[in-house]
Amino acid sequence: MENLKNKTIGAFVAEDFRTAAVFKKYDIDFCCKGNRTIEEVCDRQNVDSEVLIEKINEVLQLENTNTIDFNSWPLDLLVDYIEKTHHRYVEEKTIVLVQFLDKLCRVHGANHQELFKINELFTDCAGELAQHMKKEELILFPFIKRMANAKDAAEVLSQPSFGTVANPIAMMKDEHTAEGDRFRQIAALTNNYTAPDDGCTTYKVTFAMLKEFEEDLHKHIHLENNILFPKAEILEKEFA
């Protein structure tokens, strides 16, 4: 039990993504703050660590037939998956959500002033994520793939212009935290994505899309913070 208390949240989710549902139930951030141990987060959020570990073990003991083991994937494959699945998702959904939120502000803004702040937060998020993903796609991800290929071919790896992979990773993690915080504000302003009684169909659809967007973002950040980035740093040290 003591060893499990000292295990990080991110490590649990990296090994079996089904545990993410347990952490979400207790309002524990498993993606942006996945480097905290069970003991740390339980002390801070006044959660009984033994109960939490019991709930995690219940999930782990269930037969696992659908969860993809991203932790076992080679880094170049994981990079391609993140780009083609999560980056593409963000690009497609932000266009629709910006349009829907603008419409809600025009139609319902007079009675629901919070819509303007929600719209502002999401618009800022969309802009920041667009820049964030380009930095990954043009700088960080190509270097990670170059490392993976160099290892497979037993080649020498040239030093990147940014010095060490830890530098862009630190920047990406800071930006992940900023977007996680932004979506926590959106969740609070939307009453956890619950449309008001006078909300039209577009209102309900928009809030449902925002909820789905946040859930995808959590998985997206988890794959990078808890699996891709730590393994990239370990791989770089092998060349040293």
N, C-alpha and C positions, 0 to 999 in steps of 0.2 A: 504493500500500500504506500509506504514512504517513497519508494522509487517512482511510483506513478505520480505522486504529488509533485515531484521535481521534474516531471516531463513537461515539455512545453505544449501549449494548446495546438500550435501549428504542426507539431510532430504527430499528434493524434490524428489531425485531419488529413495530413499528408499520407499517413498509412491507411486511413479508411475515411473517405469523405462523408460517410453516413454519420460520423460523430459530430459533424458540423451542425446537424439539427438539434443535438443536445445542447451545444453551446449557445445556439440561437435562442432556444427556449429560456435559458437563463440570462439572456441579453449579454452574452460574452462575445467580444469581438475576436473572431478566430483568424481574420485575414490581416488587417492592418496591424493588429497588436498580438499576432500569433506567437511572438517570441517570449511571452510571459508563461511562467509555470502554473500548473493547477493551483498550487499553494498560494502563489502571489495573487492570482485573480480572485480566488475564494476569500482571501483575507480582505482584499480591497472592496469586493462587492457583497460581502457578508453572506456568502454561500457556504453550505456545509460541504467540505471537500469529499468526505466519505460518501455522501449521497450522490454528489456529482460523478464520482468515479464509478459508483454502482450503476448509474444510468448509462455511462459510457460502456461499461462491460456488458450490459444488457444488449446494447446495439451490436457490439463486436461479436457476441455469441450467436447472433442471428446468421442464417445462411446468406452469404453474399453472392448474389447472382448477377447484379446489374452494375455495380460500382466499377468504374474504370480505374486501374492501378496506375495512375499518372506517375507515381513515385518510381516505377520501374522503367519508364520510357527514357530513351536516349535524349540528350538535351536538344539536338537539332530537330527531332520530331516534336518535342514539346513546344519549342519556339514556333514551328509551323502551325501547330494546333492552336496556340494562343492567338496568333495573327488571324488565321482563317476563321476561327470560331468567335472569339471574344472581341477582337478589334473590329471585325466586320459587323458584329452585332451592334456595337456602339455606334458605328458609322450609319447604319441603317435606321436604328431606332431614334437617334437624336433628331433626325430630320422630322420625323412624324411627331415626336413629343413636343418639339418647339412650336410646331403649327397648332397642335391641340391646346397647349398651355396659353398661347396668344389668344385663341378663340375663347377659352374659358375666362380669361381676364376681361375680354370685351363684353361677353354675355352675362357673366356672373360676378364680375369684380366689384360691382356696387354693393352687393350683399355679402360678399366674401373677400374682404380686403387681403386676407392671407395669400390669396392666389397670386398677387403681384410679387410677393416675396418668394413664393415657390417658383414662379417663373424666372425671377432673377437668379435664384440659386441654381436652377437647372441649366439656364443659359450659360452661366459662368462655368458650370461643370462641363458642359458640352465643349466649350472653347478650350478649357484646360486639358481635357482628355484628348482632344484632337492633337494638340501640341505634344502632349505626353506620349501618345502612341507613335507619332512620327519620330520622336527621339529614340524610342525603342527600335523602331523598324529600320532607321537609318544608321544608328550608332551602336547601341548595345546588343541587339539581337544578332546582327551580322558578325560581331566579334565572338559571341558565344558559339555560333555555328562554326566559325573559323577554328576556335579551340577544339570543338568536337571532331572536326575533320582532321585537324593536325594530329590529334591523339590517335585516331584510327589509322592514319597513314604514317605514324611515327616520325612526324616532321617537326622542325624547329618552329616555334611560334614567335613572330616579331612583336615587339612591344607596341601597344596602341598609343595613340596621341594623348589619351586621357590617363595614361600612367598605369593604373590597375583597374580591373573590372569592378572593384569595390567602390570606386568613385561614382560612376553613373548609377550603380545599384543604389547607393545611398540617396542620390537625388530622386530616383524613381520611387523608392520607399517613402520618402518625405511627401511626394506628390500623391501617392496612394493614401497616406494618412489624411491629407487635406481633403480629398474627395470622399473618403469615408466619413469625415466630420461633416462635410456639406450634406451628405445624404441623411445623416442622423437628424439634421435640422429639418430636412424635407419630410422625413417620416413623422417628426413631432408636429409639424405644421399641418400635415394631412390627417392627423389622428390615426397614424399607422395605416395610411392609404385607405381610409374609410370615407366614402363620398357622403355629403350631407343629404338630408331627406329631400331637399329641393333640387338635388343634382340630376342633370339630364343624363342620357346615355353616354354622351361624349365625356361628361364629368367622370362617370364610373369607369369608362374604358381608359381614360387618361391616368387615373389613380392606379388602376390595375397594371398598366404599362410601366408606371413609375416603380411600383413594387417589384415587378419582374426585372426591371433594369437594375435596381439595387441588388437583387439576388444574383444576377449574372455578374455584376461588378464584384461582389464578394467572392464568387468562385474564381473570377479572373485574377483578382489580387492575391487570393490564396495560392493559386498555381505559381505565381511569380515569387511572392514573398517567402513562402514556406517550402517550395520545391526547386524552382528554376534558379533563383538567385543564390541560395546556399550552395547548391551543387556547382554552379558556375565559379564561385569563389574557391571551392575545393579543387576543381579542375585546373584553375589557373596556377594554384600552388604546386601542382604536379609538374608543370613546366619549369618552375623555378628550381 
